[in-house]
Amino acid sequence: MDRKMANRKLIRLSQLKSKFAAEKLEEIDWVTFGVIVKKVTPQSTNNGRTFSIWRLNDLRDLNQYVSLFLFGEVHREHWKTDQGTV
């Protein structure tokens, strides 16, 4: 893990909103971790494309979360991932 994190900045999911406001994150190499705390049943768009929605949290502040929308190949490959997965 130390090798993978070398020269990268860890930003907690609960800090993302404030970090986006204060820093230009597109200019730095950063990483975050999240736990799937809620999954919505896969849905379809008006044109028939199926997608998933996951709610991710860092378990620091359960009121702060990120919604992740999965489309296309990512949806097909990961829609069965269990809630509670990191």
N, CA, C and O of each residue as an XYZ file, in Angstrom:
344
protein
N       0.815     -1.178      0.000
C       0.000      0.000      0.000
C       0.870      1.257      0.000
O       0.545      2.249     -0.653
N       1.980      1.204      0.741
C       2.889      2.353      0.765
C       3.388      2.680     -0.641
O       3.493      3.847     -1.018
N       3.691      1.647     -1.403
C       4.184      1.857     -2.770
C       3.088      2.475     -3.647
O       3.360      3.381     -4.435
N       1.863      1.990     -3.512
C       0.746      2.514     -4.308
C       0.409      3.961     -3.940
O      -0.030      4.736     -4.790
N       0.613      4.314     -2.686
C       0.269      5.653     -2.207
C       1.411      6.655     -2.335
O       1.217      7.843     -2.077
N       2.585      6.202     -2.725
C       3.738      7.100     -2.835
C       3.396      8.275     -3.743
O       2.889      8.089     -4.850
N       3.679      9.489     -3.267
C       3.455     10.736     -4.011
C       1.984     11.031     -4.291
O       1.678     11.859     -5.150
N       1.085     10.381     -3.597
C      -0.341     10.657     -3.737
C      -0.875     11.232     -2.441
O      -0.374     10.934     -1.357
N      -1.886     12.050     -2.566
C      -2.511     12.665     -1.404
C      -3.807     11.925     -1.093
O      -4.641     11.740     -1.979
N      -3.983     11.502      0.151
C      -5.218     10.857      0.583
C      -6.224     11.929      0.971
O      -5.948     12.780      1.817
N      -7.388     11.880      0.347
C      -8.475     12.793      0.688
C      -9.673     11.936      1.074
O     -10.150     11.124      0.280
N     -10.148     12.121      2.283
C     -11.306     11.354      2.746
C     -12.560     11.807      2.000
O     -12.698     12.980      1.652
N     -13.466     10.870      1.762
C     -14.708     11.216      1.073
C     -15.441     12.349      1.779
O     -16.016     13.220      1.125
N     -15.425     12.344      3.099
C     -16.119     13.385      3.852
C     -15.457     14.754      3.709
O     -16.039     15.765      4.103
N     -14.244     14.798      3.150
C     -13.530     16.056      2.943
C     -13.627     16.562      1.509
O     -13.188     17.676      1.223
N     -14.193     15.770      0.602
C     -14.162     16.122     -0.819
C     -14.775     17.489     -1.111
O     -14.180     18.283     -1.840
N     -15.928     17.772     -0.568
C     -16.606     19.034     -0.869
C     -15.728     20.227     -0.493
O     -15.568     21.154     -1.287
N     -15.165     20.207      0.700
C     -14.328     21.329      1.125
C     -13.018     21.375      0.342
O     -12.509     22.461      0.061
N     -12.468     20.225     -0.010
C     -11.211     20.194     -0.777
C     -11.415     20.720     -2.195
O     -10.559     21.428     -2.725
N     -12.561     20.371     -2.817
C     -12.846     20.890     -4.159
C     -12.962     22.408     -4.140
O     -12.560     23.074     -5.094
N     -13.508     22.960     -3.061
C     -13.663     24.408     -2.944
C     -12.324     25.102     -2.693
O     -12.122     26.234     -3.134
N     -11.412     24.435     -1.990
C     -10.173     25.077     -1.567
C      -8.964     24.776     -2.462
O      -8.024     25.571     -2.500
N      -8.969     23.663     -3.171
C      -7.799     23.244     -3.942
C      -8.178     22.884     -5.371
O      -9.340     22.595     -5.659
N      -7.208     22.903     -6.251
C      -7.417     22.455     -7.624
C      -7.021     20.985     -7.691
O      -5.887     20.653     -8.035
N      -7.959     20.114     -7.362
C      -7.648     18.687     -7.268
C      -7.256     18.080     -8.610
O      -6.572     17.058     -8.652
N      -7.685     18.700     -9.702
C      -7.304     18.162    -11.009
C      -5.806     18.339    -11.279
O      -5.275     17.757    -12.226
N      -5.135     19.128    -10.462
C      -3.710     19.371    -10.649
C      -2.824     18.519     -9.746
O      -1.599     18.601     -9.833
N      -3.423     17.704     -8.880
C      -2.627     16.851     -7.993
C      -3.062     15.399     -8.144
O      -4.166     15.111     -8.607
N      -2.183     14.502     -7.750
C      -2.472     13.064     -7.779
C      -3.040     12.690     -6.418
O      -2.310     12.640     -5.428
N      -4.345     12.426     -6.369
C      -4.990     12.124     -5.102
C      -5.800     10.837     -5.215
O      -6.121     10.368     -6.307
N      -6.118     10.286     -4.046
C      -6.858      9.035     -3.981
C      -7.834      9.119     -2.810
O      -7.602      9.842     -1.840
N      -8.920      8.371     -2.918
C      -9.881      8.296     -1.832
C     -10.362      6.856     -1.699
O     -10.211      6.054     -2.620
N     -10.932      6.543     -0.565
C     -11.476      5.216     -0.316
C     -12.902      5.382      0.157
O     -13.223      6.359      0.833
N     -13.756      4.447     -0.188
C     -15.133      4.510      0.263
C     -15.715      3.132      0.457
O     -15.266      2.149     -0.134
N     -16.723      3.087      1.298
C     -17.479      1.868      1.556
C     -18.851      2.055      0.918
O     -19.462      3.115      1.053
N     -19.334      1.030      0.226
C     -20.683      1.097     -0.335
C     -21.663      0.946      0.831
O     -21.816     -0.141      1.389
N     -22.322      2.048      1.189
C     -23.254      1.999      2.318
C     -24.696      1.855      1.865
O     -25.571      1.535      2.670
N     -24.954      2.088      0.582
C     -26.304      1.898      0.049
C     -26.217      1.671     -1.448
O     -25.421      2.303     -2.142
N     -27.044      0.764     -1.934
C     -27.156      0.502     -3.367
C     -28.617      0.642     -3.766
O     -29.507      0.123     -3.093
N     -28.854      1.341     -4.858
C     -30.197      1.453     -5.413
C     -30.351      0.354     -6.458
O     -29.407      0.060     -7.192
N     -31.522     -0.250     -6.528
C     -31.785     -1.270     -7.540
C     -31.468     -0.696     -8.921
O     -31.869      0.429     -9.216
N     -30.752     -1.447     -9.782
C     -30.422     -0.921    -11.108
C     -31.657     -0.355    -11.813
O     -32.756     -0.904    -11.731
N     -31.434      0.758    -12.503
C     -32.500      1.470    -13.182
C     -32.164      1.612    -14.655
O     -31.046      1.317    -15.079
N     -33.140      2.068    -15.434
C     -32.934      2.284    -16.863
C     -33.197      3.733    -17.222
O     -34.096      4.373    -16.677
N     -32.388      4.245    -18.158
C     -32.604      5.593    -18.674
C     -33.741      5.552    -19.684
O     -34.235      4.476    -20.019
N     -34.158      6.714    -20.170
C     -35.230      6.783    -21.173
C     -34.873      6.057    -22.462
O     -35.757      5.582    -23.174
N     -33.576      5.968    -22.765
C     -33.166      5.274    -23.991
C     -32.808      3.808    -23.744
O     -32.253      3.150    -24.624
N     -33.126      3.287    -22.539
C     -32.944      1.864    -22.267
C     -31.609      1.454    -21.673
O     -31.391      0.270    -21.419
N     -30.714      2.400    -21.448
C     -29.418      2.056    -20.839
C     -29.606      1.813    -19.347
O     -30.216      2.627    -18.655
N     -29.082      0.691    -18.852
C     -29.199      0.348    -17.443
C     -28.009      0.909    -16.679
O     -26.885      0.929    -17.182
N     -28.272      1.365    -15.451
C     -27.206      1.915    -14.621
C     -27.483      1.621    -13.153
O     -28.603      1.286    -12.768
N     -26.445      1.755    -12.351
C     -26.536      1.556    -10.904
C     -26.155      2.848    -10.194
O     -25.428      3.681    -10.735
N     -26.655      2.997     -8.978
C     -26.264      4.118     -8.135
C     -25.805      3.547     -6.800
O     -26.524      2.789     -6.151
N     -24.598      3.924     -6.406
C     -24.058      3.522     -5.106
C     -23.869      4.770     -4.258
O     -23.507      5.829     -4.771
N     -24.114      4.643     -2.966
C     -23.789      5.710     -2.027
C     -22.547      5.261     -1.277
O     -22.543      4.212     -0.633
N     -21.485      6.070     -1.366
C     -20.204      5.755     -0.745
C     -19.958      6.666      0.448
O     -20.331      7.839      0.433
N     -19.328      6.118      1.479
C     -19.043      6.869      2.693
C     -17.699      6.413      3.232
O     -17.271      5.291      2.963
N     -17.022      7.279      3.997
C     -15.735      6.904      4.593
C     -15.868      6.468      6.053
O     -14.859      6.250      6.723
N     -17.089      6.339      6.549
C     -17.421      5.894      7.905
C     -16.947      6.861      8.987
O     -16.935      6.508     10.166
N     -16.559      8.062      8.605
C     -16.207      9.107      9.577
C     -17.447      9.916      9.936
O     -17.704     10.195     11.107
N     -18.207     10.286      8.919
C     -19.416     11.096      9.091
C     -20.476     10.506      8.176
O     -20.426     10.699      6.961
N     -21.425      9.796      8.742
C     -22.416      9.087      7.931
C     -23.375     10.023      7.197
O     -24.141      9.582      6.340
N     -23.334     11.318      7.531
C     -24.165     12.289      6.820
C     -23.491     12.813      5.560
O     -24.138     13.460      4.735
N     -22.206     12.544      5.402
C     -21.451     12.954      4.219
C     -21.246     11.729      3.330
O     -20.669     10.729      3.759
N     -21.719     11.817      2.104
C     -21.537     10.683      1.186
C     -21.387     11.194     -0.233
O     -21.675     12.352     -0.537
N     -20.930     10.301     -1.087
C     -20.799     10.568     -2.510
C     -21.670      9.560     -3.239
O     -21.615      8.363     -2.955
N     -22.471     10.043     -4.175
C     -23.263      9.146     -5.018
C     -22.460      8.847     -6.272
O     -21.986      9.756     -6.953
N     -22.316      7.579     -6.565
C     -21.550      7.133     -7.724
C     -22.508      6.465     -8.700
O     -23.191      5.505     -8.344
N     -22.562      6.971     -9.936
C     -23.422      6.417    -10.971
C     -22.560      5.540    -11.880
O     -21.538      5.993    -12.395
N     -22.970      4.291    -12.076
C     -22.219      3.344    -12.890
C     -23.004      3.049    -14.165
O     -24.147      2.593    -14.109
N     -22.382      3.313    -15.314
C     -23.008      3.088    -16.616
C     -22.164      2.129    -17.443
O     -21.013      1.852    -17.108
N     -22.738      1.633    -18.509
C     -22.018      0.848    -19.510
C     -21.310     -0.370    -18.950
O     -21.862     -1.119    -18.145
N     -20.064     -0.552    -19.397
C     -19.273     -1.721    -18.994
C     -19.031     -1.747    -17.491
O     -19.022     -2.819    -16.887
N     -18.835     -0.581    -16.879
C     -18.610     -0.524    -15.434
C     -19.844     -1.060    -14.702
O     -19.714     -1.828    -13.748
N     -21.028     -0.663    -15.139
C     -22.256     -1.183    -14.527
C     -22.338     -2.702    -14.713
O     -22.579     -3.436    -13.754
N     -22.137     -3.168    -15.948
C     -22.249     -4.606    -16.230
C     -21.260     -5.428    -15.413
O     -21.579     -6.539    -14.988
N     -20.077     -4.898    -15.193
C     -19.042     -5.634    -14.483
C     -19.222     -5.601    -12.959
O     -18.824     -6.544    -12.274
N     -19.815     -4.533    -12.423
C     -19.813     -4.347    -10.970
C     -21.172     -4.268    -10.288
O     -21.218     -4.107     -9.069
N     -22.282     -4.372    -11.017
C     -23.585     -4.129    -10.393
C     -23.921     -5.122     -9.272
O     -24.755     -4.817     -8.419
N     -23.301     -6.280     -9.258
C     -23.563     -7.271     -8.204
C     -22.666     -7.105     -6.983
O     -22.776     -7.884     -6.036
N     -21.782     -6.110     -6.981
C     -20.898     -5.879     -5.840
C     -21.739     -5.660     -4.578
O     -22.721     -4.918     -4.599
N     -21.347     -6.312     -3.482
C     -22.127     -6.274     -2.247
C     -21.994     -4.952     -1.513
O     -20.938     -4.320     -1.508
N     -23.091     -4.555     -0.897
C     -23.071     -3.430      0.017
C     -22.091     -3.761      1.132
O     -22.034     -4.909      1.572
N     -21.327     -2.799      1.594
C     -20.307     -3.023      2.612
C     -18.917     -3.230      2.034
O     -17.934     -3.269      2.773
N     -18.830     -3.362      0.717
C     -17.541     -3.537      0.061
C     -16.777     -2.220      0.056
O     -17.365     -1.154     -0.128
N     -15.454     -2.300      0.259
C     -14.597     -1.096      0.193
C     -14.114     -0.941     -1.222
O     -13.378     -0.001     -1.523
